[in-house]
Amino acid sequence: MKIDSFSKEDGFYPGAFDVPPLFKSPPQPLQMLKWFLFRFMWYQSLLWIGISVVCYHFFTPQITDFRNFDFSALIYLWLRNATVMLLIVGFQHFYLYTHRGQGKDYKYDTRWMARKKRSFTFNDQTKDNMFWSLFSGCGVAALYEALMFYLYANEKIPTVSSLPLTAITTVALFWITGVHFYANHRLLHVRPLYDFAHSLHHRNVNTGPWSGISMHPFEHVLYFSLPLIFIFLPASPFLTTFSMIYLMLSPSPSHSGFHRFKFGQKEVAAADYFHYLHHRYFDCNYGMLLLPIDKWLGTFHNGSYEDHQKIIEKRLDKSGDRK
């Protein structure tokens, strides 16, 4: 992709965006509620909650099975995670990249997944991404879930059974995730952690659905540590399963490389352009748009031509190429 223009030949350009209404000046709380319900929650966030409910009630061992940290229950969780990813992420990859069901419509970068490229494991971007996601990602997520269930089963941390409180905590978790993700992601951009771990994820400049949690095992340990907050915050064990399902699946559409999914005449939101810009430029948009910490700390790229030029000028200054 060219570095000095937003040309149509480079791919789809959705235009500039702004922070959510609550964080504008002056704040717009009613507009924020509308944005949260109909842009953030619908449809993707509700889908992740629905899948988590099904997984927790029908495809998760009983909490008591973890009283003695049953190894077979841990393997079951790993297989469940891998199966869910193969179904959800695999479908996105098949439709967009194998079948190419919508061609390059709404695709940010006109290139397809890389092959015969040494920077990727197996010299293949898709195989690389699937390997790190299914083996390391699903495995570390299973370990965290099993650990939390062990603590619940042995009554070492408090359990909440109230449905209303669980619903409130589920919504609150999206905001908590915003802080957690920014903190560990920003840390991973500090050398030597970047060279040791996070560089594996940033092999994916042109991202696809399997790029979402294609990470070094060390990064997975940080990324999936979100449920550890329930050691201090009383919650239903369901929130642990939801944390893992959400962190595994939500990055797949946001990394899909397509701004929208097209199914015949129907279209739905797909990738997160905010995060795509992070993969394109590396040193901006470290967090989530829901909680615009980047705006507050000066690392916000709003997708505009002006912000694009600022990035280029900053790099020229650092390299000393500016005359």
Backbone torsions as a table, in degrees:
resi	resn	phi	psi	omega
1	MET	NA	135.7	-179.6
2	LYS	-62.6	150.2	-176.5
3	ILE	-98.5	-6.4	-172.9
4	ASP	-121.1	15.4	179.4
5	SER	-159.4	161.0	169.7
6	PHE	-110.2	68.9	-177.6
7	SER	-86.5	154.1	179.7
8	LYS	-63.4	-24.9	179.8
9	GLU	-68.7	-24.8	-179.7
10	ASP	-72.7	-29.0	-176.5
11	GLY	142.5	-170.0	-176.3
12	PHE	-77.2	131.7	176.9
13	TYR	-116.0	109.7	-175.6
14	PRO	-79.4	-8.4	-178.9
15	GLY	94.4	174.6	-177.3
16	ALA	-72.9	157.9	177.7
17	PHE	-134.9	171.3	-179.1
18	ASP	-128.2	172.7	175.8
19	VAL	-68.3	161.2	177.1
20	PRO	-58.3	155.2	-173.6
21	PRO	-54.7	-32.2	-178.0
22	LEU	-63.8	-26.3	-173.3
23	PHE	-104.2	9.7	173.4
24	LYS	-83.1	171.6	178.4
25	SER	-119.5	114.6	-2.0
26	PRO	-77.0	160.7	178.8
27	PRO	-61.2	148.0	-179.9
28	GLN	-124.1	81.4	-173.4
29	PRO	-61.8	-39.5	-179.6
30	LEU	-68.7	-40.9	176.1
31	GLN	-65.6	-32.3	177.5
32	MET	-64.7	-42.2	178.4
33	LEU	-60.0	-43.7	178.6
34	LYS	-64.0	-44.0	178.8
35	TRP	-61.5	-44.1	-177.3
36	PHE	-64.9	-42.8	-176.2
37	LEU	-74.4	-43.5	-169.7
38	PHE	-103.5	-7.0	175.2
39	ARG	-118.0	-41.6	-178.8
40	PHE	-87.1	-49.4	-177.3
41	MET	-76.8	-44.0	-179.0
42	TRP	-94.8	125.0	4.3
43	TYR	-107.8	-20.3	-167.9
44	GLN	-65.0	-48.7	-176.9
45	SER	-62.1	-39.2	177.1
46	LEU	-65.8	-35.2	177.5
47	LEU	-63.6	-43.3	-179.9
48	TRP	-65.3	-37.7	177.3
49	ILE	-64.2	-44.6	-179.6
50	GLY	-61.6	-44.5	178.3
51	ILE	-63.5	-38.2	179.1
52	SER	-64.2	-40.6	177.9
53	VAL	-60.5	-46.1	179.3
54	VAL	-63.2	-45.7	-179.6
55	CYS	-62.5	-43.2	-176.5
56	TYR	-67.3	-42.7	-174.2
57	HIS	-85.0	-25.3	-174.0
58	PHE	-120.3	-19.1	-174.4
59	PHE	-132.1	31.7	176.8
60	THR	-131.1	131.3	177.9
61	PRO	-58.3	161.2	176.4
62	GLN	-63.3	147.0	179.5
63	ILE	-56.3	-36.7	-178.3
64	THR	-62.9	-22.9	178.6
65	ASP	-66.3	-15.3	-177.3
66	PHE	-100.7	7.5	-177.9
67	ARG	-60.4	-36.3	178.6
68	ASN	-112.0	21.6	179.8
69	PHE	52.3	64.3	-179.1
70	ASP	-63.6	121.3	-177.7
71	PHE	-65.8	-34.8	-179.8
72	SER	-65.9	-33.9	177.1
73	ALA	-67.0	-35.9	177.1
74	LEU	-64.0	-45.4	178.4
75	ILE	-62.4	-38.6	178.1
76	TYR	-59.8	-43.7	179.0
77	LEU	-62.7	-41.2	178.4
78	TRP	-60.9	-47.3	179.5
79	LEU	-64.8	-38.0	176.9
80	ARG	-62.1	-45.8	179.7
81	ASN	-60.6	-45.6	-178.6
82	ALA	-64.5	-39.0	179.7
83	THR	-64.4	-44.7	179.2
84	VAL	-61.5	-42.6	179.9
85	MET	-66.5	-40.6	179.0
86	LEU	-62.3	-36.5	-179.9
87	LEU	-73.6	-50.2	-172.9
88	ILE	-81.5	-53.0	-178.8
89	VAL	-73.4	-39.5	179.2
90	GLY	-60.4	-38.8	177.7
91	PHE	-63.0	-44.0	179.5
92	GLN	-60.7	-45.5	-178.8
93	HIS	-64.6	-43.6	-179.2
94	PHE	-61.2	-47.1	-176.1
95	TYR	-67.1	-43.2	-173.6
96	LEU	-84.3	-36.7	-169.6
97	TYR	-114.1	-33.7	177.5
98	THR	-84.9	-55.5	178.3
99	HIS	-78.5	-26.3	-177.0
100	ARG	52.9	53.4	-173.0
101	GLY	-62.7	-21.9	177.0
102	GLN	-126.1	20.0	179.6
103	GLY	58.3	-132.1	178.9
104	LYS	-107.6	15.1	177.4
105	ASP	-60.9	126.5	179.3
106	TYR	69.4	13.0	-179.4
107	LYS	-84.5	126.8	-177.9
108	TYR	-63.7	-42.0	-176.2
109	ASP	-121.8	126.6	-174.1
110	THR	-71.4	-11.2	178.8
111	ARG	-75.0	151.3	173.8
112	TRP	-95.3	-176.2	-178.7
113	MET	-63.2	142.4	-174.6
114	ALA	-75.8	141.9	174.1
115	ARG	-130.6	155.3	-179.7
116	LYS	54.1	45.8	179.6
117	LYS	-123.6	119.0	-170.9
118	ARG	-64.2	-22.4	-177.6
119	SER	-67.8	-16.2	-179.9
120	PHE	-102.1	145.3	172.7
121	THR	-57.1	136.1	-176.4
122	PHE	65.8	11.2	-179.4
123	ASN	58.8	25.8	-175.4
124	ASP	-144.1	124.1	-174.9
125	GLN	-62.5	-44.9	-178.1
126	THR	-65.3	-46.2	179.6
127	LYS	-63.8	-40.3	176.6
128	ASP	-57.5	-52.6	-176.8
129	ASN	-62.8	-42.0	179.5
130	MET	-65.6	-41.2	-179.4
131	PHE	-60.2	-52.6	-176.8
132	TRP	-69.2	-31.0	179.3
133	SER	-72.9	-49.3	-172.7
134	LEU	-76.6	-39.4	-176.2
135	PHE	-87.7	-57.2	-179.4
136	SER	-76.2	-50.6	-176.5
137	GLY	-60.7	-54.8	-179.4
138	CYS	-64.9	-32.7	179.3
139	GLY	-68.7	-46.6	179.4
140	VAL	-66.0	-39.8	176.8
141	ALA	-60.0	-41.5	178.2
142	ALA	-63.8	-39.4	178.6
143	LEU	-62.6	-44.3	179.0
144	TYR	-64.4	-42.5	-178.9
145	GLU	-64.8	-42.5	178.7
146	ALA	-64.2	-39.9	178.2
147	LEU	-61.4	-46.5	-179.5
148	MET	-65.5	-39.6	178.6
149	PHE	-66.6	-33.6	174.8
150	TYR	-61.6	-43.3	179.5
151	LEU	-66.7	-40.0	177.3
152	TYR	-66.6	-44.1	-176.6
153	ALA	-62.9	-32.0	-179.0
154	ASN	-98.6	12.5	175.6
155	GLU	55.1	37.0	177.7
156	LYS	-87.0	-17.5	174.9
157	ILE	-134.3	149.8	-175.7
158	PRO	-72.5	147.8	179.2
159	THR	-112.0	138.7	176.0
160	VAL	-109.6	129.1	-179.1
161	SER	-108.8	-6.2	-177.5
162	SER	-68.9	124.5	178.8
163	LEU	-64.8	-45.6	177.6
164	PRO	-59.2	-42.9	179.2
165	LEU	-65.9	-36.6	178.0
166	THR	-65.7	-40.1	178.1
167	ALA	-63.6	-43.4	179.5
168	ILE	-63.5	-43.4	-179.6
169	THR	-66.7	-34.0	177.8
170	THR	-60.8	-45.3	178.6
171	VAL	-67.4	-42.1	179.8
172	ALA	-62.1	-29.2	-176.2
173	LEU	-64.0	-29.5	177.4
174	PHE	-61.2	-40.8	-179.6
175	TRP	-72.5	-39.6	177.5
176	ILE	-62.3	-39.3	178.4
177	THR	-60.9	-36.8	178.7
178	GLY	-57.6	-42.4	178.7
179	VAL	-71.0	-46.6	-177.6
180	HIS	-60.8	-45.5	-177.2
181	PHE	-66.6	-43.8	179.8
182	TYR	-60.4	-44.8	-175.1
183	ALA	-62.6	-50.4	-176.7
184	ASN	-75.0	-29.6	178.9
185	HIS	-70.0	-42.0	178.8
186	ARG	-64.8	-38.3	177.7
187	LEU	-61.0	-40.2	-177.1
188	LEU	-69.8	-14.3	177.0
189	HIS	-89.1	3.2	176.2
190	VAL	-94.0	127.2	176.7
191	ARG	-74.1	143.8	12.1
192	PRO	-90.6	2.2	-178.1
193	LEU	-61.3	-35.1	179.1
194	TYR	-63.2	-48.6	-178.3
195	ASP	-64.9	-37.8	-177.0
196	PHE	-73.3	-39.7	-170.4
197	ALA	-128.0	-58.0	-167.3
198	HIS	-70.2	-21.0	179.2
199	SER	-60.6	-26.9	178.6
200	LEU	-62.0	-42.9	178.7
201	HIS	-68.0	-36.1	-176.3
202	HIS	-81.6	4.0	166.1
203	ARG	-58.2	-28.6	-176.3
204	ASN	-87.6	86.8	172.6
205	VAL	-80.5	-46.2	173.0
206	ASN	-95.2	99.9	-168.7
207	THR	-88.1	159.7	173.6
208	GLY	-137.0	174.7	-176.2
209	PRO	-53.9	-38.2	-178.6
210	TRP	-77.4	-6.8	178.9
211	SER	-74.4	-18.6	-170.2
212	GLY	-51.4	-53.4	179.2
213	ILE	-118.8	30.7	171.7
214	SER	-77.2	96.8	-171.8
215	MET	-140.3	161.6	171.4
216	HIS	-66.3	145.5	178.9
217	PRO	-53.0	-35.9	177.9
218	PHE	-62.4	-41.4	177.9
219	GLU	-66.1	-37.4	176.5
220	HIS	-60.1	-37.9	179.1
221	VAL	-61.2	-40.3	177.2
222	LEU	-73.3	-47.1	-173.9
223	TYR	-61.8	-42.3	-176.9
224	PHE	-90.4	11.1	-178.8
225	SER	-79.0	-0.3	-177.4
226	LEU	-50.3	-45.3	-176.6
227	PRO	-65.6	-9.5	177.0
228	LEU	-62.6	-18.8	177.7
229	ILE	-64.7	-22.2	-178.1
230	PHE	-77.7	-3.4	168.6
231	ILE	-68.4	-30.6	-177.8
232	PHE	-107.8	-25.8	-179.0
233	LEU	-107.3	108.3	-179.2
234	PRO	-56.5	134.0	-176.1
235	ALA	-159.7	165.3	173.6
236	SER	-71.9	144.3	175.0
237	PRO	-56.9	-22.8	176.6
238	PHE	-55.9	-35.0	-177.9
239	LEU	-63.9	-28.1	175.6
240	THR	-66.7	-47.3	177.9
241	THR	-62.4	-42.9	179.5
242	PHE	-61.4	-42.3	179.1
243	SER	-56.0	-45.3	-177.1
244	MET	-69.5	-44.8	180.0
245	ILE	-63.3	-44.0	-179.6
246	TYR	-61.7	-45.7	-178.1
247	LEU	-70.7	-27.4	177.6
248	MET	-77.7	-42.3	-169.5
249	LEU	-95.5	-36.1	-173.3
250	SER	-61.8	-30.0	178.2
251	PRO	-70.6	-14.2	-175.0
252	SER	-68.2	-49.9	175.1
253	PRO	-69.0	-33.5	-177.9
254	SER	-69.2	-22.5	176.3
255	HIS	-102.5	5.1	-171.6
256	SER	-61.8	-24.5	-177.6
257	GLY	88.7	-4.3	179.7
258	PHE	-116.3	130.2	-178.9
259	HIS	-68.5	-34.8	178.1
260	ARG	-139.5	151.2	172.1
261	PHE	-96.3	136.3	178.0
262	LYS	-115.0	126.9	174.4
263	PHE	-125.3	92.0	-173.8
264	GLY	67.0	-122.1	179.5
265	GLN	-89.4	-7.1	-178.1
266	LYS	-93.5	143.6	178.1
267	GLU	-133.9	142.0	176.2
268	VAL	-135.9	157.3	179.9
269	ALA	-62.6	145.6	-179.0
270	ALA	-129.4	-99.3	-171.0
271	ALA	-71.0	159.5	176.8
272	ASP	-97.2	100.8	-176.6
273	TYR	-61.1	-31.8	177.3
274	PHE	-54.9	-49.1	-177.9
275	HIS	-78.7	-30.4	175.9
276	TYR	-56.5	-39.6	179.8
277	LEU	-63.7	-29.4	176.3
278	HIS	-65.0	-43.2	179.4
279	HIS	-68.2	-31.6	-179.3
280	ARG	-74.8	-40.1	-172.7
281	TYR	-111.1	-15.3	171.7
282	PHE	79.0	-44.1	-170.9
283	ASP	-112.5	39.1	175.3
284	CYS	-149.6	165.6	173.6
285	ASN	50.8	58.8	-179.4
286	TYR	-76.9	-22.8	-172.7
287	GLY	-105.1	-140.1	178.8
288	MET	-123.4	146.6	-178.2
289	LEU	-66.7	-28.5	-180.0
290	LEU	-52.8	-42.3	178.8
291	LEU	-124.4	93.0	-167.0
292	PRO	-75.0	65.6	177.6
293	ILE	-62.0	-32.7	178.4
294	ASP	-60.1	-37.4	179.4
295	LYS	-63.5	-41.6	-177.2
296	TRP	-72.4	-28.7	-175.2
297	LEU	-105.8	8.3	171.8
298	GLY	80.7	21.5	178.7
299	THR	-118.2	27.1	-175.3
300	PHE	-90.5	128.6	172.7
301	HIS	-116.8	117.7	-174.0
302	ASN	-92.8	11.7	176.8
303	GLY	81.7	1.0	-177.8
304	SER	-83.0	162.0	176.3
305	TYR	-62.2	-35.8	-179.2
306	GLU	-64.0	-45.0	178.6
307	ASP	-68.0	-32.7	175.4
308	HIS	-60.5	-46.4	180.0
309	GLN	-64.5	-36.3	178.0
310	LYS	-60.8	-40.9	179.0
311	ILE	-62.3	-44.9	-178.7
312	ILE	-63.2	-44.2	-179.3
313	GLU	-64.8	-38.3	178.5
314	LYS	-62.3	-40.7	-179.6
315	ARG	-70.9	-35.6	177.4
316	LEU	-65.0	-39.7	178.5
317	ASP	-62.8	-42.9	-178.0
318	LYS	-68.1	-36.4	-177.2
319	SER	-81.4	-16.0	-178.8
320	GLY	78.8	15.0	-178.5
321	ASP	-83.6	-12.4	-179.3
322	ARG	-70.6	134.4	-179.6
323	LYS	-95.8	NA	NA
